[in-house]
Amino acid sequence: MNSVVTKGLEAITSRTNLSTGLSHPNDMNAAKEMFLLLHQAGEILLSEEIESYAVSNGWSAKDANELAQLGGQIGMGKKPRIKDGPWWKDGLIEQWQNEEND
């Protein structure tokens, strides 16, 4: 997994209440938006890598699987319904991509 996707997962993890996973609508919507932004920026989202990252970074196995399925589906082009937001600042993915290329 490249550093841009890792930073996206770090951002999701840092704003999510890991004791409840994605059960809170704000956490779910923020995760959906991050995966959509990553996908739109051309980043590859593989559910196996997402799940492995999540389990290694404090997510329960069940919640890591849910996060992985969500990321994988969006990575394959599924358009999520996102309420409220924006959850992330404009240009965040591009900033990460520029940092990776420096």
N, C-alpha and C positions, 0 to 999 in steps of 0.2 A: 504494500500500500504506500502511495507516495505521501510526501509531507503535507500537501494541501488537504487531502482527505483526512489525514491524521489530525490536522488542526481543526477541521470541521467537527470531527468526533470529540476532540477535546472541548470545543466550545459547547456542543450539545451536552456533554457529560457535566461540565461545570455549572450549567444552568438548570439541570434536571435534578429533582429530588430523587436520588437513587433508591430510597426506601419505597417509593411508589412507582418508579419507572415512568412510563409514558401515560399513566392513567389520568394525570391532570391535563385538561385541554390545552393550557398554555405550553406545557412541555411537549405535547404531541405536535402542536402547530409549529413550534419553533424547530423541532426536529424535521418535520416535513419541509419547512421552508429551507433549512440548511441543505438537506439532500437535493432539493430542487435547484438551489443556487449552484451547488457543486456539479450537478448533472448538466445544467445549462452552460456552465463554464467548460464543459468537455472533460470533466474528471470522471474516472471509472469507479463505479460503486459496486463492489462485490459483497454479497451478503455474508459469505464465509469470513472475509477479512473484517467486516464490521462486527460480526458476532465475536470473533476472536479478540478484537480490540476491547469490546465492551466487557466481556468476561474478565479480561486482564485488568480492567480499570474500574472495578467496583460494582458493576451491574450484576444483578442476579441472572442465573442461566435463562429463566423464563423471559425476563425483560430484555436481556441481550438478544435473544432470539426474535422478539417482537421488533426491536430496533433494526436488526439485520434484515428482517423481511421487509420492513418499511423502506429502508435504504435500497435494497435490491430491486424492489418493484419500481421505485422512482428512477433508479439507475437504468432500468430497462424501458423507461419512457412513460410510465404510468403518471398521469397528471393528478396530483393530490388536491384535495379541497383544503385550503388554508384559511382559517378565520382570524380576523384581527390582524395585527402586525402592521408594518413589517417588524419582524422579530430580530433582524440583523441589520447592521448599518450597510449602506450602499458601498459597493466597491470592495467589500471585505475579501471575497474570493480572489479578485484581481490582485489585491495587495499581497495575499499569500502566494499567489502564483509568481508575482514579481520577486518576492523574497526568495523563492525557490530557485529562480533563474539567475539571481545575482551571484 
